[in-house]
C-alpha cells in the first residue's frame, strides 16, 4: 500500500498485474502455469515492478521476466518476519544468471525520502544505481604469495583428480540461480551424480531400527536437547527423530556408494510429503564430530573423522563453495565445518552491545554444532514449522559463537562462474536481543549474528546475487585473512571471476 502511494506521489499509477484470489485468500502467483497466464496479459514494454514481501518461487515469474522488454524493478520490504528481501535476492540471482537487466529497491519505510528519490529515478530513467564501491576485482589486488600458491595447488588437484557432487534432485523451490550448468561446472573438476529423493527415502526404510536408536542415543549423550511431544501434526516426536536418524544413515551410505565428496538434499519438494525434515540430518553431516555410520556389511565406518559437506536446499553454488572451503581450511589446519545461511535480515542492536550493523544469518537447520556456543551441548532440536513441514522433524538449532569468519558466494553471470568473498566477525549479543531476533524471524532455526567488514547493509543488498551466503570460521583474524586469499586464488585458478568485497579484519584494505 505505501509503495503504491509512493508511486502515485511520483506522478505514476500502479496497475496490478493480476487479481486477488478471493477463494485462495491471497494475491500471490502460486504456480508456474498461473504466472504464464498472468504475463500473457501484461504489455511486454511496460515498466514492471515485482513486489516481494515473502519468500517466492522464482520459476513462477522467471519465464515472464526473461521475455519482458520494459524496465524491471524488484522491490522488497525490510522485515525478518515477512522476508521479502530474501525472496528478492533469490529472484535477483536468478535474473542475473538469465542475463535479464533489472534494478532493485528495498525499504523499511516506503515513504522514506531516499526510497522515493530512487523510485522516481527508476520511473523516469528505467534504472537505478547503488553504491558498490566495496567490490574489488581480485586481479587488481596483491595477495599473500603463500596463500596464492596453496589455492592454485588445490585447484590443480581438484581438476586433475576430480570430485563428485551428489544432487538429490535439482531446482529446490524454483531456485534457478542455485543450479550450475554442467558446461560451467565441469572445468572446475566437479561433476554431478544425479541422485533421486525416492532412492533416499527407500534407503532410509531399510535402515535397522536399532542402528537408528543408537544414533539418537549418540546425539543425546553429546548433549543435544529435544523439545519433544506426542502430537505428530504439531509437535516433534521421537518417531520423527528416529526417522531423521535413518535418513542421515541412508544419505551417508548413498554418498559412499557413489563416491560423493559433497551432497545436497532438496527435501522441500517430494520428501516433505514422505519424511520428516532433512535439516537435522544436514547439520549433522556438516560436523566433524558426528554419529558413526557403518557400511551395510558393518566392516567400515563411512567418512570416518570428517564431515560430509552438505549444501542445503541442493544449492549447487553453495555445494561447490562448501567443497572448496573444506579443502582450503583443511590444508590450512583451520576449522573445516562450513554452511550456508539465508541472508535473512539485519538491524542495529538496541541494547548498545555494539554500534555495528548486525546481520541475522539464519538457515533452516543445516548449521553444524561446531559453529555454536557450547557445541553439541549448546544445540537443541525444535519441530519444524508445520505449515511447511507436514511430516515434522527437528532442526539443529544454536547460537553461533563469537569469532572471525570468511563469507562467500558463487553465482552465475554472463555464462561464467563468479565468486564474491568477504570477511566478517560473529558477535555475541545479550540473550534478550537474540530472542528478539529469533522471534522476528524463525525461532526454530540456528542463528548467526554477523558484522561484515567494510560492507554496509545497502552495499550487500546491491551486490549479493543470492538469498544464500556461505560462512566458515577461522582461529583468528589473520588466519581468516589467509583462508580468504587462498580460496580466492583457488577460485580464480578454477576459471571463476573473483571479487573481494569490503576490507580485511580491523578495516585494513586488501
N, C-alpha and C positions, 0 to 999 in steps of 0.2 A: 504494500500500500504506500509506504513512504517513498519507495523507489519510484513508483508511478507519479507521485506528487512532484518529485524532483525532476522527472522528465517533463512534466507539464510546466514547471517553473522555467524550464529552458526553452519553452515555446513549442514543444512537441507533444504528441498524443500517442499513448500506447494502445495498440490493438492486440488483444490476446490471440495467440496462435491457435488455441483450441479451448473448448468449453469445459467448465467444471462438470464433473460426472456426479450427478446427484445420487445415483444408485450406488456407486462405489464409495461415495463420501469424500472424494478428493479430486484434485485437479492435476495430478501427475500423469505423465506419459508412462504407461505401465508395461509396455512391450515394444519390441522392435516393429511389429506389424502396425500397432497403433501409431507409432512415430512416423512410419512411412505414409500412413493415411493423413496425418496432420501436415507433414511437409509437402504433400502433393497439392495442398491448397494454399501454400504460402508463396508469395511472389519471391522468386529467387534473387531479385535485385534489391529487395527492400532491406533497410537496416534491421538487424536481428539481434535481440537481447535474449540471452539464455540465463534465466534467474535460478540460482541454486540456493536452497535453504536446507537441504538434507543430502545424504549420500544418494547418488543416482547411478544407474547402469548406463554407461556411456554408449553402448551399442543401440540403445533406444533412440539416440539422437544423431549418432555419427554419420549415418547414411545421408541425412538431410543437410548436415553441416558441410560434408565433403563436396556436395554439389551446389551449395549456396554461393552466389556470386556477390551479393551485397556485403557490407561490413558486418562483422560478427563481434559482439561484446558478451563475454561471460562475466556474470556478476554474482558475488556471494555475500551473504551476511557473515558477521563475525560472532560466532557462538559455539560453545562447546556442546551444548545440549542439542542444537539443531545445526549440525556441522556442514553448512553449505560450502565452506572453504575447502573441506576435504573432497566433496564432490566436484568442485570447480577445478582443483588441482589435478584430479584424475582425468577430467574432461580435457583440460589444457594439455596434459601429457599426451593424450590420445590425438588431439588436433595437431600437436607438434609432429608426432610420428607420421600422421597422414599428410603433412605438408599444407595444412589449411591455415591461412592467415587469420588472426583474431587479436582482440585486445581484452584486457581483464580489469575489473574493478572490484573492490571489497570494502566493506564499511561496517562499523558498529552502529553508526547512525547515518542513514542515507540523506539526512538533511545537513550534514556537516559541510562547511564551505569547501574544503579540499575535494570531497567527493563530487560535489556539484560542479566545481570547476573542471574536473577531469571528465565528468559525464558530458558537460557542454562541449568540451574539446572533441570527444568521440562523435557526438551528434553532428557537429559541424564539419569535422575533418575525416571522420571514418576510422580514426585510430587514436590511441592514447599511449604515451610512453611513460616508463617508470625508471627510477634510478637503479642501474645495475653496475655501478662503478666498483662494486665489491668483487666483480668477476674478473679474473686474470687468466689469460691463456698460459698453459704450462710452459710452452716453448719460449715464452718471454721471461721466464724466471730461472734463477740459478739455484739448483738444489744440491744437497749433500751428495758427493760423488759415491760414497759407500752405499747410501740408500738407493741411488740410481742403479748401481751395478747389481744389487740384490734384486730389485724389481725386474730388471731386464733378464737376469738369470732365471727367475721364477717364470717369467713369460715364455722364455725359450723352452724351459722344461715342460710347461703345460702344452705348448704347441707340438713338441716332439712326442711326449708320452700320451697325450690326450686325456680327457676326463669325460664322465657321463653325468648328465643332469636328468634325474628321473622325474618325469612330469606326469602326475596323476590327473590327466585331463586338463586341457588349456582353457583359457578365457574365463576365469572365475569372475562372476558378477560383471561381465562385459568389459573388463579392463583391457582394452585394445593396446594400451601403452605398455602392458605387462607381458606382451608376447614378443619375443625376439625372433625375427625372421631367420630361417636356417642359414641363408647366404651371408648374414652378418655374424651369426654365432660361430659358424664352423671355422673361420680363420683364427679364432681365439684358441682353438684346440678343444673346445667343448661341443659335445654332441648330445642331442636329446634321446632319451629312451622313453618313448611314449607309452605310458602305463595307463591302466584303467582303474577307476574308482571301484568298479564292480569286482576287480581282482583283489583289491584291498579289503573289501567287505567279505568276500569269500574266505580269504586267508585268515581274517580275524575270527571267523566262525570255526576254524579248525584248531585254534589255539586252545591248549589244555586249560581247564578251569583252575587247576592247582597252580599252574605257572602264572596265570593272571593274578591269583590270590597272593602269590609270593612277590609279585611286582608291586602290588598295592601295599603289602606289608613293608617292603623296602622303602617306599615313599613315606609311610607313617613313621618308621624308625628314624628317617632322616629329619623329621620334624615338620613335614608338610601337613598343614591343617585343613580339614574339610568342613564346610558348613552343610551337613547332611540333613535330609528329611526323608519323608516316605511318599510324598505325592509326586509321581513321575512328571506330571504336567507342569508343575511349578517349582519343584524343589530338586536339589541334587541328591540322588540316591546312590547307595552302594552298588547297585546293579549297573548303573550308568558308569560309575568309576571302573568297575571290573571290565566293562566293555571297552572303555578307553585304554585300559592296560592291554587288552587283546589287540586293539588297533595299533598300539605302539609296537608290540612284538611283531605283528604282521608287517608293519612298514619297514622295520629293520631287516626282516627276513627277505622281503621282496627286493629291497635295496641291495642286499648281499647277492641275491640270485642274479641280478643284472650288473653287478659291479659298479653301482652308482656311487659317485663322490658327493652328491648332494641331491636332495629330493624336495618336491613340493606337492602338497595335497590341496586340491581345490576345495573340498568339503562343501561349501555353501550350496552348490547345485548338485543334486543327486544324493550325496551321503547324508545330508540333513534330514532326509525322509527315512533313512535306514539306521543310522548310528548316532550316538552322542557326538558332541563337538570334537574336532581334532586338535583344539588349541592346547590342551594339557599335553597331548602327545607331542606337539611341535616344540613346546618349551622344554620338555624332557630331552628330545632329540638334540636340541641346540646346546645342551650342557655336557661338559666333560664327565662330571660325576653324575651318573645315571644308572638305573637298574640294568643289570647284565641281561643280555638276550642270547640264549643258547641257540645254536643251529637246530634244525629239526631232528637231527640224529643225536644231539646232545654232545657232540665231540668238540665243538668250538664255541667260543664267546665272540659274537659278531661285533666288529668295530670296537674292540676292547680298548679302553682307556682313552677314548676320543669321542667328541660329538659326531653326530651325523648331521651336518648342516642342513637345516630345513628353511625353505622360503615360503612364508605364509601366503595363503591365497594364490598359490602357484604363480607368483610374480617372478617371471624368469629373469628380469633385470636384477631383482634382488638375489635371485639364485646365483647368477654369475658373480655378483658382488660378494655374496657371503662366501663363496668358494675362494675367491681371490683374497678376501680378508683373512680367512682361516690360514691360508698358506703363508701370507705375509707375516702375520702375527706369530705363527709357529716358528718361522725362520728367525724372527727377532726375539724369541723367547718371551713374548708378550701374551696376555690372556687371549685365547683363541675364540672364546664364545662371542657370537655376534647375532644380531637380529634386526629385522625391520620394525619400524613403528609407523603408525599414522602420524602425520604432521597435523595433530588434531585441533589444536587451539593454543592460545597463549594469553598471558596477562601479566601485569606488574603484581608484585607481592604486597598486598595492603598491610601486612604485618611489619614491613620495613626490614625484614631479614636481609634483603639485598635490594639495591637500586636498579639492578639489571632487569631487562625484559625476560621473563621466564616462560619458555615454551612448555606445553604439555605434549610430550610424545607418548602415545598410547596405542596399544595393539591388543587384539582380542585374546591373547594368552600365550603367544609364541616366544615371549622373552625368557631367557634361561635364568635359573636361580642364581647363577654366578654373578649376575648383574644386580641382585637385590641386597639391600641391607640385611645382614644375617644369613644370606644364602638360603638353603633349604628351610632353615628354622624361621626365616622371615617371610616364607612363602605360604600362601593359602590358596584354596580352590573353591570358587563360588560357582553356582549354577549359571550357565549362560542364559541370556535374556530369552524367555520363552517365545516371544514374538518372532525371533529369527532362528531359534534353535529348538524346534519342537521335540526333538529326541533328547534334549537335555545335555548333560556333560558339564564338566567343570573347567574352569580356566586355570592358569598358573599365574597367580596374582602376587605382586610385591611392589615395593618402592625401590627404585634404582638408587644405588649407593652413590655418594659423592665421589667425583673423580674426573679425570681427563679422558675425553673420547675423541674419536675420529668419526665424522659423519660423511656420508657419500650417497650418490645416486647415479645409476646407469640409466640412460634413456636413449631413444632412437630419434634422430633428427637428420633430415636431408639424406636419408638412406645410409646412415652411418651410426655406429655406436658412439655415444658420448658419455663422459663421466664428470660429474661435479664432485669436488671434495672440499671439506672444511673442518675446522677444529671447533670444539666446544667443551664446556665443562658441565657436569651434572652437580646440582646443588641440593642440599637438604633443606627442606622448608619445615616450619612448625607443623605438628600433626594436624592442627585445626585447618591450616591452609591447604595441606594435602587433601584432607577430607572435602574441603570446599571445592577443590578442583575435580576430585573424583565425582562428587555429586552433580557437578555441572557438565560432566561428560558421561563416562560409563564406569560405575564403581566396581564392576566385576573384573575389570581388566588391569594388567600391570601398567604402572605409570613411571615416567621419567621426567624430572624437572631439568630442562636443558637451557643453557645460556650459550648462544652462538657467538664466537669471536669475530668481531668486525662485520657482522651481518645483521641488519635491522629486521624487524618484522616485515616491513613492506618490501625490502630488498629480497628477502627469502620468498615471499609470495610472488614477486615479479619474475623471479628466475626459475624457481623449482618446477620441474616438469613431471611431478607425480604427487599423489597423496601419501606415498611411502618414502621413508628415509632410513638408511642403513646406519647402524651405530655399533661401535666396538670400543672397549676400554683399553687403556694402556696404563703401565705402572706409574708414570708421572708425565709431566708436560713435555719434557724433552723426548721421551720415548714415543709419545703420541705424535710429535712433530716428525720424528724419523719414520714412523709407520705410515703416516700420510704420504711422505715423499716417496717411500718405496712403492706404495700402492699406486701413486700417480705415475711413476716410471713404468710399473708393470702394465698399467692400462694403456699407456702410450705405445709400449712395445707390442701390445696385442692389437694395435691399429685403431684405438679409440682417440677421439678428440677430447682432450682433458683440460679442465679449467679448475683453478683453485679459487675458492670463494671465501672472502674475508681475510683474516690475519691469523698468525700463529698465537700460541699462548702468550699472555701478558701484552697483547696488542702489537707484537713485533710484525713488521712487514715481511713478506716472503722474499 
